[in-house]
């Protein structure tokens, strides 16, 4: 039937990221399907960057707001220069003079080691992450 889909509609996912009690600007937030069987290209994943208040709002890989309901592993990456200044979203860490540092705990860089798992329901998700390092 035209216009029918077996997938539920995408739902909004947003929240804030803090590190040691302070809002994190320019933090990359990714939600990857938890199941290793899930094809990220078919199921999709969510990505966002935080604003100055540490707020994020996930988009899918096509740039549309929201992601599909399901279980996800959360990846958080916050690159700064050696002096602690956040790298803008468009910066390439490998081209940063003097090098770069990921301010988030190393376990958060990979969905296989991230301690954060969330379930996105059909009504969406508002999820804050208060990271302590």
C-alpha positions in Angstrom: 0.0 0.0 0.0 1.3 3.4 -0.9 2.5 5.5 2.0 2.6 2.7 4.5 5.7 1.8 6.5 6.5 -0.9 9.0 8.7 1.6 10.9 7.2 3.8 13.6 7.6 7.6 13.0 10.7 9.3 14.3 10.4 10.9 17.7 12.1 13.8 19.4 15.2 13.2 21.7 16.8 16.1 23.5 18.5 16.9 26.8 21.6 18.4 28.3 25.2 17.4 28.9 27.2 18.5 31.9 30.7 17.6 32.9 31.6 18.0 36.5 28.5 20.1 37.0 29.2 22.5 34.1 27.3 22.7 30.8 29.4 21.3 27.9 29.4 23.3 24.7 30.3 21.6 21.3 30.0 18.1 22.7 29.1 15.5 20.1 26.2 13.3 21.2 25.5 10.1 19.2 22.8 7.4 19.8 23.7 4.1 18.1 21.3 1.2 18.0 22.1 -1.1 20.9 21.5 -4.4 19.0 24.6 -5.5 17.1 22.1 -7.0 14.6 20.6 -3.5 13.9 21.8 -2.1 10.6 22.6 1.6 11.4 21.9 2.5 7.7 18.4 0.9 7.9 17.6 1.7 11.6 19.5 4.9 11.7 21.2 6.6 14.5 21.0 10.0 16.1 23.6 12.8 16.2 23.8 16.3 17.8 26.2 18.9 19.1 25.5 20.8 22.3 25.0 24.5 22.4 26.4 26.9 25.0 23.9 25.7 27.7 24.9 22.0 27.0 21.5 21.4 25.3 21.3 18.9 22.4 18.5 17.8 20.0 19.1 14.6 18.0 18.8 14.5 14.2 18.9 11.4 12.1 21.6 10.9 9.4 19.4 12.8 6.8 19.3 15.9 9.1 15.7 15.4 10.1 14.8 16.0 13.8 14.3 12.8 15.8 15.2 9.1 15.7 13.2 5.9 15.7 12.1 4.4 19.0 14.4 1.7 20.3 17.3 0.9 22.6 20.5 2.9 22.0 24.1 3.1 23.3 25.1 6.7 23.9 28.5 8.1 22.8 29.8 11.5 24.0 32.9 13.2 22.7 34.1 16.7 23.7 37.3 17.7 22.0 39.2 20.7 23.3 42.7 22.1 22.5 45.4 21.6 25.1 44.4 24.8 26.9 40.8 23.5 27.4 39.0 25.6 24.8 36.3 23.7 23.0 36.9 22.9 19.3 34.0 24.1 17.1 31.9 21.6 15.3 33.7 22.2 12.0 37.2 21.8 13.5 39.3 18.8 12.6 41.0 17.6 15.8 43.9 16.1 13.9 44.6 19.6 12.5 44.5 21.4 15.8 47.8 23.2 16.5 49.3 21.7 19.7 47.0 18.7 19.7 43.6 18.0 21.2 42.1 16.3 24.3 38.8 14.5 24.7 37.4 15.8 27.9 34.9 13.0 28.3 35.9 9.7 30.0 37.4 7.4 27.4 34.7 4.8 27.8 32.2 7.2 26.3 33.9 7.3 22.9 32.8 3.9 21.7 29.3 2.4 21.8 30.8 -0.9 22.8 32.3 0.5 26.0 29.9 3.4 26.8 28.2 3.0 30.2 25.1 4.8 28.9 22.2 2.9 27.4 18.8 4.5 26.8 15.4 3.5 25.5 13.6 5.9 23.2 9.9 5.3 23.4 7.2 6.2 20.9 6.6 9.5 22.8 10.3 10.5 22.5 12.9 11.1 25.2 14.2 14.0 27.3 17.5 12.8 28.7 20.2 14.7 30.6 23.7 13.2 31.1 25.6 14.5 34.2 29.2 13.1 33.6 31.7 13.2 36.4 35.4 12.8 35.6 
